[in-house]
Amino acid sequence: MRLLRLTVLPLLLALAIAGEPGEAVAALDAIDAARAMRQPAWGFAAIARADPVFAAAIAAGKAGDGKPMAAWMAAATPAHLSLVTHVAMEQSELPGLDETIVVALHPLYEAMLAGLPAEADALRIAMANHLAYSLVARPTPPTAAELARAGVLADELELALARPEVARGRNGHGITDTVACVRFLQGERARAAGLWRRALALTLPGSGSLYRRRLAAAETADAPLPR
C-alpha cells in the first residue's frame, strides 16, 4: 500500500480562515479537484482555508469525535462529499508516510465513513475498503481490535461484492483483495485463496503480481501475508 507523508496537517488546519457558510461553498466549488487528487496535502490545505468548519471537523475526527464530520457531510453537496472523501483516501496512497501517521488517521476515516449518507453508496464502499485495507495491510500486523473492526468492514464489503456493478467495477479486484487480506489474517486461508483467485480474474492480463504472491502465501502453511 502506498502512503503519503502528512506532517503538514496541523499547519494546514491552522491556515483555515473564518467565513460565512455560503462563502465556504463557493470557495470549495472553486478548488481545482484534479490538483487536489494529485496533491492531497495541497488539497486539504485548500479545503481547510475555504471551509473552517470542515477544518475543525478534521481535527475533531482525528481526536476520535466524529460528530462534527458527520454534521458537515450531512449538509455537503454530492460534489463536495466526493472531493473530500477522495482527497482523504489519497492521503495514504503515496510513498513515504510513517506508519504511526497511518494509524493516527484511522479515527478520521471512521468519522468520514460514519458521516457519509446512505445514498452516497459508492463513496461508502470506497471508504470502507480504504479503511479496512489500511487496518490490515500495513507493515505491522493489526491488533486484535483492528482486525475485529476490519472483519466487520470485510463483511459489509463482501455483501457489496455480491452486486455485479461492484464486483466488476473499476476497483472490484481491489475490494476483493481487501476482503481476502482480512480473511487470511482471520485464519481462513482457503477462503482467502478463493478470493484472490477471483481478484486475479478481475485484473488485466499481466497485472496482479501482488495478488499472486498473496495467493501463494494462502496456499502455504504458516506463510505471512505479503505486503
C-alpha positions, 0 to 999 in steps of 0.5 A: 500500500502506498502512503503519503507523508502528512506532517503538514496537517496541523499547519494546514488546519491552522491556515483555515480562515473564518467565513460565512457558510455560503462563502465556504461553498463557493470557495470549495466549488472553486478548488481545482479537484484534479490538483487536489487528487494529485496533491492531497496535502495541497488539497486539504490545505485548500479545503481547510482555508475555504471551509473552517468548519470542515477544518475543525471537523478534521481535527475533531475526527482525528481526536476520535469525535466524529460528530462534527464530520458527520454534521458537515457531510450531512449538509455537503453537496454530492460534489463536495462529499466526493472531493473530500472523501477522495482527497482523504483516501489519497492521503495514504496512497503515496510513498513515504508516510510513517506508519504511526501517521497511518494509524493516527488517521484511522479515527478520521476515516471512521468519522468520514465513513460514519458521516457519509449518507446512505445514498452516497453508496459508492463513496461508502464502499470506497471508504470502507475498503480504504479503511479496512485495507489500511487496518490490515495491510500495513507493515505491522500486523493489526491488533486484535481490535483492528482486525475485529473492526476490519472483519466487520468492514470485510463483511459489509464489503463482501455483501457489496461484492455480491452486486455485479456493478461492484464486483466488476467495477473499476476497483472490484479486484481491489475490494476483493483483495481487501476482503481476502487480506482480512480473511487470511489474517482471520485464519481462513486461508482457503477462503482467502485463496478463493478470493484472490483467485477471483481478484486475479480474474478481475485484473488485466492480463499481466497485472496482479503480481501482488495478488499472486504472491498473496495467493501463494502465501494462502496456499502455504502453511504458516506463510505471512501475508505479503505486503 
